Amino acid sequence: MFGNIQTKSVLRKVSVASPAPSKNTYKSSSAPPAPTIVKKKPSSSALAQAPRGSTPQPRKAAPSKITNGTSKQALVRKAVKRKASTPPPQWDSSDSDGSESDLSFDSARKRIRSSASSVDPARILVDRARSWQGPAAEFPLGHSAHLVAADPKCQPAFREEVATKVELQYPSNSQREKFYLADSTESDGYKSIEDIQETVKFVCANYLSPAEAAKASDEDRGFERRLTRAFKGSEGDPQEYRKVIEEYNELIEKRVKDGTVEKVLAAKHGLSFDWMKRILDQVYSRTVSPYVESLKEYQNGTDFVYGELLYALCSEMFKETGLRSDQVFVDLGSGVGNVVLQAALEIGCESWGCEIMKNPCDLADLQAKEFPQRARLWGLNVGKVKLLRGDFLETKELGEALKRADVVLVNNQAFGPNLNSKLVDRFLDLKDGAQVISLKSFKPDGLEISERNVNDPRHLLKVRKLEYFSNRVSWTDAPGNYYIATKDPTNLIRFQNGLAKGRRG
């Protein structure tokens, strides 16, 4: 986010050397060619030490060599010793009626943060705009398989010559997402195995009846546990892994068709923090991650600097301001659009952003395309998103949004005094009661109203100083402060009335 602005509307002032995101990043639902992710024959010890399971982190994408086809011999090497599969739980129609108590369900979900990231009783979480019956809908989607096929650092997750392809059912009447069972060799690279298993975990915990969710999430025989066992160590079993995924797909598709998923989701009014994070991580990994190096090409010491507020801090800010689904959120200097998308998903509100730097804008466009499709996969109703390119001091469309805004975010950590002063003037258009979140205060401590400075617009702001914990921003691990300024003319009006009364004698 840090980024924007000059007083004149001079767009893309900073020259960028890196290529723009490829148009192939956002593809149709058709599967890419099967990657011949052919790896060197590793030792068992090397396989055991290979990094797995980190949240997808940004990296540059490069084309990988692709071919079609795979043989049975390539799918499973003879040298691989298979482990006995875990007995699957038995499913029947009675499991969907929710007759068992919530207690067993809660205990089965103890690894998932259960508290909602935002509780708004008026929010409608279920997607009512789409049909939950009939043929599965097809729409453009950034499939995991596309991401893996474009990255030469991705290698088969099992001891195979060619990565196995699978499809994963989401809790909606939509197409399945295509995956290759392949992980990046980089410790912070994309891991399709983690993506699959985390998705399965959150679907089972949040879209089934309590009784069925408890069974699907069981720590011994639940889907996630069985997938982990099938993948574990150098003796992973890709056939068992595919079998578990198919059983999961069959159950979720059945519960979508019989109305269980829609019914369960309709009773909810918010997402848990980790559930929200899972969805946003998927969007980011498929759009921003391959091109994240392009965000580092801006110079410190100017208003054109990039940095991100992380999920936890944004969630805290939303709670402190009381942001609701029927309100309007605006991010000035929105970067790649992360906070805008988080507000639309976590809160369900109308969410705006404006950014001037070309590279973040290009990546924001990719996220804006992927986000509604990803929300559709998860069966969720999210807030309207609008991302603008331009100077947030001059963009007319943004000016109209600011007049309706309830919460405005300005990551002004790297902004100079001149830009911060011009922003205060921009805040004159805000309605009374609107709140402005910033990393640096727009109103200095000790500023008092006097007859000499009565026209200073900063007197319209009532400021609260708050602390945030460590690991809340991208540019430092240290804790820090942020500020919430509420536009409130009460003190200024009181002072002006006192002046007028004194002059009348």
N, C-alpha and C positions, 0 to 999 in steps of 0.2 A: 503494500500500500504506500508508503510514503510517496508519493510522487506527485506531481503536477507542478507547478503552475507559474505562469507569468501574467503580468497585468495586461499585456497585449495578447491577442489570440494568434500566437505563433506556434503552430502544431508541429510535432515531431522535429524539434530543434536539434535533438541529439542524433547524430548519424549512427547507424547500426550496421555492423559488419556481418553479423550472423544471418543466415537465411531465414526467411519467414517460415512459419509452420507449414508443413506440406499439406496440401489439400487432401491427401490420402489419409490423414490422421482421423478424419471423421468419415467413416465409410458406411455403406449400406449394410443390411443384415446378412448379406452373402458371406460365406466363410472364405478366408484367404487360402491360398494353396497350403497344403500341409508342409510345415517347415521341415527341411532335412536338417534338423538340429542334431547333427552328428557329432558326438563328442569322442574324445580320446578315451580309451579304455582305462578307467581309473582303478586304483586299488580300493579295497574295502575301507581302509583307514581314511583315505582321502574323501570318500563319499560320506563317511560318518562325520567328518569335520566340515563338510561344505555348509556354508551359512544358509539358514532357512528362517523364514518367518519374521521378517521385519515389515513394518508398514511401508507400502510402496513409496519410494523417495525419488525425487527428480534425477534424471540423467538424460544425456543426449541419445537420440535414436540414430541408428545407422542401418541401412538395408542389410538383411541377412540373405544367405543363399537359400533358395526355396525350390523344392521339387515335390512331386506328387507321389502318393502311394506308400504303402508300408506292408511288410510281410508279417505273417504270424511269428516267424522266427525273430523279426526285429522287435515285435511288441514285448516279448518276454524272453530273456536269455535263459538258456538251459541251466546255466550256472547259478541262477538265482533260486535260493531255497524259499519256498512259500510257507508262510505261517498260516495256521488254521484260522479261518475267518471267524469273527465274533458272531454268535447267533443273533440274528436281527430280532427286534421286538415284534410282536404280533399286532397287526392293525385290523380293526374291524369298524363297522359303521357306528357302533356305540361310543367309540372314542371321541367323536366329534360333538357330543351333546353337552360337554362341560359339567358332568354330574359330580366329578370328584372335587374335593376342596381345593382352594387356592394355596393351601399350605405346602402341599407336595410340589406344586408348580413352582412356588417361590424358592424352595430349597434346591430344586434342580437348576434354577437360574442364578445361583448365588455368585457365579463368576461374572455376571453381567451387571453393570451399574444400573440399578432399577429405577432410580429417581428420574423423573422426567426433566429434560433440560429446560422446559418451559411448560407451565400449566395454565392453560387458557380454556376455561369451560366452553367458551363460544366457538372455539376452533373446530372446524370440520376436517378431520385428518384423512378420511377415506376419499379416494378419487371417485366422485359421482359422475364425472364427465365421460367416463369410458364404460363400455359394456363389460360386465363380468361374466357374460355367457356368450355362446357361439364360438366361431373359429378364433384362434389366437391371432391377435393383431400383429402385423409386421410393420416396422418403422426403422428409420436410420438409427444406428447405434454404434458406439465405439466398443466393439467386442474386445475382450481380453485377447482373443486369438490374433487380432490385428496387431496389438501391441507387442506380443511375443514374436510374431513373424518378422517384425521390423527391427528387432534387437538381436544382433549377433552374439551378445553376451548371455542370452538365454539358452539354457541347455536342458535336456530332458530331466525331469525331476526323479524319474525312476531309472533303473539300469537298463535303458533301452537305447537302440541306435536312433530311433525316430520317436519324437514325442507323441503320446497318445492324445487324440482329440475327444473331448466330451462336451456335452451341452448341459446347462444348468437352468432349471425352472425357477422363476421368481414368483412371488405371491400376487400374481395378477394374471389377467387373461391376455398374456402377451407372449411373444416369441421367446425362446430360450436363448441365453447368452452362450456364445461359443468360446471354449477354452482349449488351449493346449496345456498338457501337464508338463510345464517347463518353468524353471526358475532362473533368475539372473544369477550369474556367478559372483556379482558384487554384493557385499553384505547389505548395502542399502538399496539394492535394485528391486525390481518388481518380482513378486513371488506369486505365481498363479495358484499354487497349493494353498497358501495362506488366504488369498482372496476367496477361493472356493469355500474353505472351511469356516472362515469368519462369516461369510454370507449365509451359509447353511445354519450356523449357530443363531444368528439374529432372526432369520426367518422362522425357525422352530420356536424361538422364545416369544415372538411377538405376533404371530399370525394364526396360531392354532388355539383350540380350546384348552383350558388349564390342564385337563387330564391328558390330552394328546401331546401338549407341549412338554409336560413332565416326562412322558415316555420318549419323545423324540430327542429330548435334551439330557436323558439319563447319562450319568457320568461313567457308566460301565458299558451300556448297550445302545446309547443314543448315536445319532448319525455322526456328529462331530468326533466322538470318541472312536467310532469304527473307522472313520476316514484317517484319523491319526495313526491307528494301529496298522492300517493297510499301507501307510506311507513310511512308517518308522524305520530309521536306520538304513543299512545297505541291503536289507532283505525285503524291501518294499514290494508290494504285489499290485501292479497296475490293474489286473483283471478284477481283483477284489475291490479296488478303489472305484472302478467304473460301476461295479455291481451295486455298491452302496449309493452312489450318486443316482443310479436309475431307480432304486427303491425310494430315495428321497424325492426325486422328480415325480414319481407316480403318486406319492402321498400328497404333495403340494398341489399338483394339478387336480387331483380328486377333490381336495378341500376348496380349491377355487371354484370348481364347477358346481359343488353342492351348496355353495353360499357361505360356508364356514368362515373363510378368510375375510370376506367383505363384512360379515356380521361382527367378527372379533375386532376388526380395524375400526368399524363405525362406533364402537364403544370407547375408543381412545381419543384423547384430545391433545396429545403431545408425544414426542419421541424421547427416549432416554438419550443421554449425552453420547454414549458409545454407539448406539444405533444411528444417530445423526452423523457421527464422525465416519462410520463405515461407508455410508452413502457418498459423503463428500470426498472421502479418500478415493473411491472408485472414479468419480468424475475427474479429480485432479490427476490421478495416475494415467488416465487415458488421453488427457489433453495437454496439461502443463508439463508434466514430468519429462517427456522426451526433449523439451526445448528450454528447460529451466536455466541453462547456461546463458541464454540471451538476456536474462534479467540482471545479470551481473555487469553489464557493460556501461553503466552510468556512473558518473563521477561523484564521489563524496564532496561535500562543501558547496553543493548547489541544491536548488529545489527539486532537481531531477535525480532522486535517490530512491531505491526500492527496498522495502522491508515489509514483513507480514506480521500481523497480529494473529496469534494462534487460536485454535478453536476455544480453548478453555477461557481465555481472556474475553473473547467476544461474547461467549455465553454469559459470563459474569456481568458484562456491560449491559446486555439485554435485560438481565434480571434487575439490575440497579435502576434502570430507567423505566422498568415496567412495560416494556414494549409488548404490544398485543397484535393479534392477527388482523384486527380491523384498522390498524394504523399504517403509517408510511415511514419507511426508513430510507435515509440517503447517506451514501458514503462518498465524501469528497476526496478524490485521489484514490480510486478504488482498485488500482493495480490490475491483477488478473481476475478480479471479481470475487475473491474468496468470501469476504464478509457479506457481500450482497447475497450470494447464494446461501450462506449459512442463515441469514435472517429470513430468507424466503422459505427455507426448509424447517429450521428450528422453531420459528415463530409463526410462519405462514402469512406474513404481512407483505404488502406491496413494497418492493425493494428496488432502489435506484443506485446507480454508481456512475461516476464520471472520472475519466482518466485521460491524460494528454500524451503519455509516452507510447510510442508505436509498438514496441515489443510486448509490453503488458496488455495493450489493447488487442493485439492479435491473438494472444492466448486467452484473453477474456472472451473473445468471440467464440473460440472453440468450446470453452466451458459453458457459455450461454446456450450453445446448441445441444451439448450432451446432457446438461442438467435436467431439463424437462423430460427427456427420454428416460433418463435413469430414474427419476421420480415416478414415471409411469410404470416402469418395470416393478418398482416396489409398491405400486398401488396407492400412491400418496397424492393428496391434494396439497400443492405448495403455492406460495405467494407469487404474484406477477413479478417478473424480473425485467428491468430495463437498464442496459449498460450503454453509456454514451462516450463518444470520443470528443475531446476538446478541452477548452479552458473552463474550469468550473467557476471562474469569475465572470464569464461572458456568455456561456451557453444558454440560450433562451429557454429551451425545453427544460433544462435543469432548474432554471429560475422559477418556472411554474410549479415544478415538483417541490421545491423548497418552501413555497407558500403553503403547501399542504402537509409538510413534513412534521412528524411528531418527535423523531429522534434523528439527529445528524451526527455522523462520525467523521472526524478529521484527524488522521494520523499525521500530526504536524511536528513530529519529533525532529525532523531535519529542515523544517521551514524557517526562513529568516524572518526578522521583525517586520519587514515591509509587507511580505505576503500575509503574515498573521494579522496585521492591521487591516489590510484590505478584506480579509475574511470577516472580521468583525463588522465592517460596513455591509457585507453581504448578508449577515445575520439580521439586519434590520427588516428584511422581508419575511422573517420567520413569524409565525403566529405566537401569541402569548402562550406560555406553557411549554413551548417546544424545548427540547433538551439537546445540548451539543456536547458530545464526548470528544475529548482531545488528550493528547499525550503531554502537551504543554499548555498551561493555563492562558486563556485569552485576557484574563483580568489579574493584574499583579496584586499581591498582598498589600493591604494598607491603602488602596485607592479609595478615597472618600469623595463624596459629592461636595462640590463647592460652587459658588457663583461663577468662578472663573472657568470651571471645566464642566459646567452643567450639560453641555451638548455632547459630551464624550459618550459614544454609544455603548461603551463597556459598562456604564452604570445600569444598563438594562439587564445585565447578567448577574444571577446569583450562583456562586460557584461552590461546589463540594470537591474536596480532595480525597481521593481513595488510593489504596495501595493494591498492587497486584503482586502475586508470588513469582518465584523463579520459573524459568522455562515457559514464559507466556508470550514472548516475542521472538522473532527470528534472528535478530541482530545481537542478542546477548542472552545469557542464562541468568543474569542477575534480576532480582526483584526491582520494582519501580513504582511510580505513581501515575495515575491518570486523573482526569478532571471531568466533572459533569456540570455544565453551566446551563441553567434554566432561564429562558427569557421571561423576565418578570419586571414590569415597569413600576411596581408598587412603591418602592423607595424613591424613585425619581419623581413620581407624581406627588408624593408626600412632600418632598423637598421643594418642588416647584410651587405647590400650593402655599407652603410656608413663606416663600419669597414674595409671592403675590400678596399674601395677607400682610406682611411687614411693610410693603410699599404703600398699601392703602392706609397704613397708620393704625 
